[in-house]
Each structure stands twice: as structure tokens, then as C-alpha cells.
Amino acid sequence: MALVVGLGNPGARYTRTRHNVAWRVIGRLRARWGAEPLAAPAGRSYEAWRATRGEREVVLLVPHTYMNRSGEALAAWRAEHGLDRESLLVVADDVYLPLGALRLRPRGSSGGHRGLASLEAELGDREYARLRIGVGAAESAAALREHVLEEFEGPEEEVVEQAVERAADAVETWLARGLTAAMNAFNRTAIEEEQKP
């Protein structure tokens, strides 16, 4: 079983914010696949949906903890269902990538992202695949906290919608052909974006 985890914050206040772009990817995949809700215990710390892709079962999961406690949701899932690291992909926003750029990696540091740091603390290492989506840089380090909780403005929204679509494509490529193939197909987009004048 493959597990795709989209990081973000729960509640309507955060739905369209930069920090929740991964939830939009999960939503896109749910719609594409007709994923069905997966029952979870009362007081659950996550919401999940199940779909079948080819011969493979896939679960889409979003934590219902806040971003900096995302690891608690993964811990709850692991306690109930186990966890195959080779079949885990985490989707998250990234303020250090250009707006709309994608980058897949088999492992890496949190880069200051509190959701990734929480997962790392829960798992005990950095050895899990991640798909990062560029949401644009903050004006300064001091402005970063507010920046990720802001909604995309005007022309940004169109770029992000395209990125969400490509990110969903990247997840499907990862499932069908593996991480290396997905990296080769979609990391090129990130490089091209960075090289634009």
C-alpha cells in the first residue's frame, strides 16, 4: 500500500493559504481517482481516503493536527496500519523554490519547514521521499511566518493551479514508474523555473 501525505493546517481559515498547497494536491488526486473516505477512530488526528491505481492500493492522508505537529498524525496512522517507508511520499510547500516549481527528493533536511521537521522527529531520520511545491519567498525571514499563512494573490493563483495539476501528475508518475522516473520528469520543471530571468 502506498501512502501520500499532504501537509497543511486544518480549518477553513487556512484552506487557500500557501502552507496548504499540498492539501490542494490531495484534493486533486481524490477527485481524479474517486477516492473513498477511510474510516478512522473518534478524535482522529488525520483524515484519509483510499483508492486503487492499477493493482496498487493508495491512501491519501492529511493531518488534522497543525503543521508543526504533523508527525503526530503520521504516528497515529503508523500505530494503526504500519508504515512502509519505500511507499511513502510527503507533499509540502516550499518558500525556497520559485512559485509553482516542483522538486522531488528521496530524502533531505526539513529546510526549516516545521511540518517536515515534525515528521523527521517522528520517524527518527530524514529517509523519506518528498515532493515540494514552490510557493514564493517571503520578503524577509521575519515575515516568513505570516507569508506562509497568506493566500496567493492575483496572477499567483493561476501559477499555483498549474503547479497543483503538475504535482498530481508527479504523484501518479511516482506510483506508476517510481521516484527516479518522477524526479527526471518533474524536477526539470523546477530547474527551468529557476533559470528564468
The 8 nearest C-alpha neighbors of each residue, nearest first, counted from 0:
[[1, 56, 57, 55, 2, 86, 58, 83],
 [0, 2, 86, 57, 87, 58, 56, 3],
 [1, 3, 58, 87, 57, 59, 86, 88],
 [4, 2, 88, 59, 89, 87, 60, 58],
 [5, 3, 89, 60, 61, 90, 59, 88],
 [6, 4, 90, 21, 61, 22, 89, 25],
 [7, 5, 91, 21, 61, 90, 4, 22],
 [6, 8, 19, 66, 18, 22, 5, 21],
 [7, 9, 65, 66, 13, 19, 10, 63],
 [10, 8, 63, 65, 13, 7, 64, 11],
 [9, 11, 12, 13, 14, 8, 63, 65],
 [10, 12, 14, 13, 9, 15, 8, 16],
 [11, 13, 10, 14, 15, 9, 16, 8],
 [14, 12, 16, 11, 15, 10, 8, 9],
 [13, 15, 11, 16, 12, 19, 10, 9],
 [16, 14, 150, 13, 19, 17, 20, 151],
 [17, 15, 150, 149, 13, 148, 18, 19],
 [18, 16, 147, 19, 20, 134, 150, 148],
 [17, 19, 147, 16, 7, 92, 20, 148],
 [20, 18, 7, 22, 21, 17, 16, 14],
 [19, 21, 23, 22, 17, 18, 92, 24],
 [22, 20, 5, 24, 91, 23, 19, 90],
 [23, 21, 25, 19, 24, 5, 20, 26],
 [22, 24, 26, 20, 21, 25, 27, 163],
 [23, 25, 21, 27, 22, 26, 163, 167],
 [26, 24, 22, 28, 23, 27, 29, 5],
 [25, 27, 23, 29, 24, 28, 22, 30],
 [26, 28, 24, 30, 25, 29, 23, 31],
 [27, 29, 31, 25, 30, 26, 32, 167],
 [30, 28, 34, 26, 32, 27, 31, 33],
 [29, 31, 27, 33, 28, 32, 26, 34],
 [32, 30, 28, 29, 33, 27, 34, 26],
 [31, 33, 34, 29, 30, 28, 50, 51],
 [32, 34, 30, 29, 31, 35, 50, 28],
 [35, 33, 50, 29, 49, 32, 48, 36],
 [34, 36, 48, 49, 37, 33, 50, 29],
 [37, 35, 48, 47, 49, 38, 34, 46],
 [36, 38, 48, 47, 49, 35, 39, 46],
 [37, 39, 36, 40, 47, 46, 48, 41],
 [38, 40, 43, 37, 41, 46, 47, 45],
 [41, 39, 43, 42, 38, 44, 45, 79],
 [42, 40, 43, 39, 44, 38, 45, 46],
 [41, 43, 40, 44, 39, 45, 63, 46],
 [42, 44, 41, 40, 45, 39, 46, 63],
 [43, 45, 63, 72, 64, 62, 42, 75],
 [46, 44, 62, 63, 43, 72, 61, 47],
 [45, 47, 61, 60, 62, 63, 48, 44],
 [48, 46, 60, 37, 59, 36, 61, 58],
 [47, 49, 36, 37, 35, 59, 58, 34],
 [50, 48, 58, 34, 35, 57, 37, 36],
 [51, 49, 34, 57, 56, 32, 58, 35],
 [52, 50, 56, 55, 57, 53, 54, 49],
 [53, 51, 55, 54, 56, 50, 57, 32],
 [52, 54, 55, 51, 56, 175, 174, 50],
 [53, 55, 52, 51, 56, 57, 0, 175],
 [56, 54, 52, 53, 51, 57, 0, 1],
 [55, 57, 51, 0, 50, 52, 1, 54],
 [58, 56, 1, 50, 0, 49, 2, 51],
 [57, 59, 49, 2, 48, 1, 3, 60],
 [60, 58, 3, 48, 47, 4, 2, 49],
 [59, 61, 47, 4, 46, 3, 58, 5],
 [62, 60, 5, 46, 45, 4, 6, 47],
 [63, 61, 45, 72, 64, 69, 44, 46],
 [64, 62, 45, 44, 9, 65, 61, 46],
 [63, 65, 62, 68, 44, 69, 66, 72],
 [64, 66, 8, 68, 67, 63, 69, 9],
 [65, 67, 114, 69, 68, 8, 7, 64],
 [66, 68, 114, 113, 65, 69, 117, 116],
 [69, 67, 70, 66, 65, 71, 64, 117],
 [70, 68, 66, 71, 114, 72, 67, 117],
 [69, 71, 118, 117, 73, 121, 68, 72],
 [72, 70, 74, 69, 73, 68, 75, 44],
 [73, 71, 44, 75, 62, 74, 70, 69],
 [72, 74, 76, 70, 75, 71, 77, 69],
 [73, 75, 71, 77, 72, 76, 70, 78],
 [76, 74, 72, 78, 73, 77, 71, 79],
 [75, 77, 73, 79, 74, 78, 80, 72],
 [76, 78, 81, 74, 80, 82, 79, 75],
 [79, 77, 75, 76, 80, 81, 74, 82],
 [78, 80, 76, 77, 81, 75, 74, 82],
 [81, 79, 77, 76, 78, 82, 75, 83],
 [82, 80, 77, 78, 79, 83, 76, 74],
 [81, 83, 77, 84, 80, 87, 76, 86],
 [82, 84, 86, 85, 87, 81, 1, 0],
 [85, 83, 87, 86, 82, 127, 126, 128],
 [86, 84, 83, 87, 127, 128, 1, 88],
 [85, 87, 1, 84, 83, 2, 88, 0],
 [88, 86, 2, 84, 85, 3, 1, 83],
 [87, 89, 3, 128, 129, 4, 2, 90],
 [88, 90, 129, 4, 3, 5, 130, 128],
 [89, 91, 130, 5, 21, 129, 131, 4],
 [92, 90, 131, 21, 6, 5, 132, 130],
 [91, 93, 132, 131, 18, 133, 20, 134],
 [94, 92, 133, 95, 132, 131, 96, 134],
 [93, 95, 136, 135, 134, 96, 133, 92],
 [96, 94, 93, 136, 97, 133, 135, 134],
 [95, 97, 133, 94, 93, 100, 98, 135],
 [98, 96, 133, 135, 100, 99, 193, 95],
 [97, 99, 135, 133, 134, 100, 96, 159],
 [98, 100, 162, 133, 159, 158, 97, 132],
 [101, 99, 189, 133, 97, 98, 132, 96],
 [102, 100, 132, 189, 131, 186, 133, 185],
 [101, 103, 186, 131, 130, 189, 104, 132],
 [104, 102, 130, 182, 129, 131, 186, 101],
 [103, 105, 106, 129, 128, 102, 130, 107],
 [106, 104, 128, 127, 129, 103, 126, 107],
 [107, 105, 126, 127, 128, 104, 125, 129],
 [108, 106, 125, 109, 104, 126, 105, 127],
 [107, 109, 110, 125, 106, 116, 115, 111],
 [108, 110, 115, 116, 112, 111, 107, 113],
 [111, 109, 108, 112, 107, 115, 116, 113],
 [110, 112, 109, 113, 116, 108, 115, 114],
 [113, 111, 109, 115, 110, 114, 116, 93],
 [114, 112, 67, 116, 115, 111, 117, 66],
 [113, 115, 67, 66, 117, 116, 69, 112],
 [114, 116, 118, 109, 117, 113, 112, 119],
 [117, 115, 113, 119, 109, 114, 118, 112],
 [116, 118, 70, 120, 114, 115, 119, 69],
 [119, 117, 70, 121, 115, 120, 116, 122],
 [118, 120, 116, 122, 124, 117, 121, 125],
 [119, 121, 117, 123, 118, 122, 116, 124],
 [122, 120, 118, 70, 119, 123, 117, 74],
 [123, 121, 119, 124, 120, 118, 125, 70],
 [122, 124, 120, 121, 119, 125, 118, 126],
 [123, 125, 119, 122, 126, 120, 121, 127],
 [126, 124, 119, 106, 107, 127, 108, 123],
 [127, 125, 106, 124, 128, 105, 107, 84],
 [126, 128, 106, 125, 105, 84, 129, 87],
 [129, 127, 105, 88, 106, 104, 89, 87],
 [128, 130, 89, 88, 104, 103, 90, 131],
 [129, 131, 103, 90, 102, 89, 91, 104],
 [132, 130, 91, 102, 92, 101, 93, 90],
 [131, 133, 101, 92, 93, 100, 99, 91],
 [132, 134, 96, 98, 93, 100, 99, 97],
 [133, 135, 98, 94, 93, 17, 92, 99],
 [136, 134, 98, 94, 97, 133, 96, 137],
 [135, 137, 94, 95, 138, 134, 97, 96],
 [136, 138, 143, 139, 146, 142, 135, 140],
 [137, 139, 142, 136, 140, 143, 141, 146],
 [140, 138, 142, 141, 137, 143, 136, 146],
 [139, 141, 143, 142, 137, 138, 144, 136],
 [140, 142, 139, 143, 144, 138, 137, 145],
 [141, 143, 139, 140, 145, 144, 146, 137],
 [144, 142, 146, 140, 137, 145, 141, 147],
 [145, 143, 146, 142, 147, 148, 141, 140],
 [146, 144, 148, 143, 147, 142, 149, 141],
 [145, 147, 143, 149, 148, 144, 137, 142],
 [146, 148, 17, 18, 149, 145, 144, 143],
 [149, 147, 145, 16, 146, 17, 18, 150],
 [150, 148, 16, 146, 147, 17, 145, 151],
 [149, 151, 16, 15, 17, 152, 148, 147],
 [152, 150, 156, 155, 149, 17, 16, 153],
 [151, 153, 155, 156, 154, 150, 149, 157],
 [152, 154, 155, 156, 151, 157, 150, 158],
 [153, 155, 156, 157, 152, 158, 151, 159],
 [156, 154, 158, 152, 153, 157, 151, 159],
 [155, 157, 159, 154, 158, 151, 153, 160],
 [156, 158, 160, 159, 155, 154, 161, 153],
 [159, 157, 155, 161, 156, 160, 99, 162],
 [158, 160, 162, 156, 161, 99, 157, 163],
 [161, 159, 163, 157, 162, 158, 156, 164],
 [160, 162, 164, 158, 159, 163, 165, 157],
 [163, 161, 159, 99, 165, 164, 160, 166],
 [162, 164, 166, 160, 24, 161, 165, 159],
 [163, 165, 161, 167, 162, 166, 168, 160],
 [166, 164, 168, 162, 167, 163, 169, 161],
 [165, 167, 169, 163, 168, 164, 162, 170],
 [166, 168, 170, 164, 169, 165, 24, 28],
 [167, 169, 165, 171, 166, 170, 172, 164],
 [170, 168, 166, 172, 167, 171, 181, 165],
 [171, 169, 173, 167, 172, 168, 174, 166],
 [170, 172, 174, 168, 169, 173, 175, 167],
 [171, 173, 169, 175, 174, 170, 181, 176],
 [174, 172, 177, 178, 170, 181, 171, 176],
 [175, 173, 171, 172, 177, 176, 170, 1],
 [174, 176, 172, 173, 171, 177, 52, 53],
 [177, 175, 173, 172, 174, 180, 178, 181],
 [178, 176, 173, 180, 179, 174, 175, 181],
 [177, 179, 173, 181, 180, 182, 176, 105],
 [180, 178, 182, 181, 177, 183, 173, 176],
 [181, 179, 183, 182, 178, 177, 176, 184],
 [180, 182, 178, 184, 173, 179, 172, 183],
 [183, 181, 179, 186, 185, 180, 184, 103],
 [184, 182, 180, 181, 185, 186, 179, 187],
 [183, 185, 181, 182, 180, 186, 187, 188],
 [184, 186, 187, 182, 188, 183, 181, 169],
 [187, 185, 102, 189, 182, 188, 183, 101],
 [186, 188, 190, 185, 189, 191, 184, 183],
 [189, 187, 191, 186, 185, 190, 192, 100],
 [188, 190, 100, 186, 101, 192, 187, 191],
 [191, 189, 187, 193, 192, 188, 194, 186],
 [190, 192, 188, 194, 193, 189, 187, 195],
 [193, 191, 189, 190, 194, 195, 188, 100],
 [194, 192, 190, 191, 195, 189, 97, 96],
 [193, 195, 191, 192, 190, 196, 189, 97],
 [194, 196, 192, 193, 191, 190, 97, 189],
 [195, 194, 193, 192, 191, 97, 190, 98]]
